[in-house]
Each structure stands twice: as C-alpha cells, then as structure tokens.
Amino acid sequence: MEDLNAFLQPGMLVRHPEQPDWGTGQVQSNINGKISVNFREQGKVVINGFRVLLEPVFD
C-alpha cells in the first residue's frame, strides 16, 4: 500500500475531498501515513493517508 500524502509536511494547508464543510486545514504532523490536520470548522482530525488523498491548498 502506498502513502498518497507522503509529500505533506507540517504547516501545509489542505482540504479533505469528501468533507468540504470542514474548510481548510493545516497539517500538524505526517508520521507513517497518519496525518494530523487541524481543520478550521472541524478541529483536529487524524487521517489515514493510505485511504484519503488530501488536496493541497496553495492560496
């Protein structure tokens, strides 16, 4: 299995493609495919990087 989000680093902004109402989130950590993201409207969420491809935000 491949980590789809291996390129994500702390501080990067992302969106969850299946949860647009969460808003933009900031990556807190990315360790062994577990990505901790603090979303504006949802709070802190841990995402399995092997199952969900987060969308980077370059605004």
C-alpha positions as CSV (number, residue, x, y, z in Angstrom):
1,M,0.0,0.0,0.0
2,E,1.2,3.5,-0.9
3,D,1.0,6.6,1.3
4,L,-0.8,9.0,-1.0
5,N,0.1,12.0,1.2
6,A,3.8,11.4,1.8
7,F,4.7,14.8,0.4
8,L,2.6,16.7,3.1
9,Q,4.6,18.5,5.7
10,P,3.7,20.3,8.9
11,G,2.4,23.8,8.1
12,M,0.9,22.9,4.7
13,L,-2.7,23.8,4.0
14,V,-5.1,21.1,2.8
15,R,-8.7,20.2,2.1
16,H,-10.4,16.9,2.6
17,P,-12.1,16.0,-0.7
18,E,-15.0,14.2,1.0
19,Q,-15.6,16.8,3.7
20,P,-15.7,20.3,2.1
21,D,-17.6,21.7,5.0
22,W,-14.5,21.2,7.2
23,G,-12.8,24.1,5.4
24,T,-9.1,24.5,5.0
25,G,-6.9,22.6,7.4
26,Q,-3.3,22.9,8.5
27,V,-1.1,19.8,8.7
28,Q,0.3,19.3,12.2
29,S,2.2,16.0,11.6
30,N,2.6,13.3,9.0
31,I,4.0,10.1,10.5
32,N,3.8,6.7,8.8
33,G,0.7,7.6,6.9
34,K,-1.2,9.1,9.8
35,I,-1.8,12.8,9.1
36,S,-2.9,15.0,11.9
37,V,-4.8,18.1,10.5
38,N,-6.4,21.0,12.3
39,F,-9.4,22.0,10.2
40,R,-11.0,25.4,10.6
41,E,-14.5,24.1,11.0
42,Q,-13.9,20.6,12.4
43,G,-10.9,20.8,14.7
44,K,-8.1,18.3,14.9
45,V,-8.6,15.1,12.8
46,V,-6.2,12.2,12.2
47,I,-6.5,10.9,8.7
48,N,-5.3,7.6,7.2
49,G,-3.0,8.7,4.3
50,F,-3.3,5.3,2.7
51,R,-7.1,5.8,2.2
52,V,-7.7,9.5,1.6
53,L,-5.8,11.8,-0.8
54,L,-5.8,15.3,0.8
55,E,-5.9,18.2,-1.6
56,P,-3.1,20.8,-1.0
57,V,-4.1,24.4,-1.0
58,F,-1.7,27.0,-2.5
59,D,-3.7,30.2,-1.9
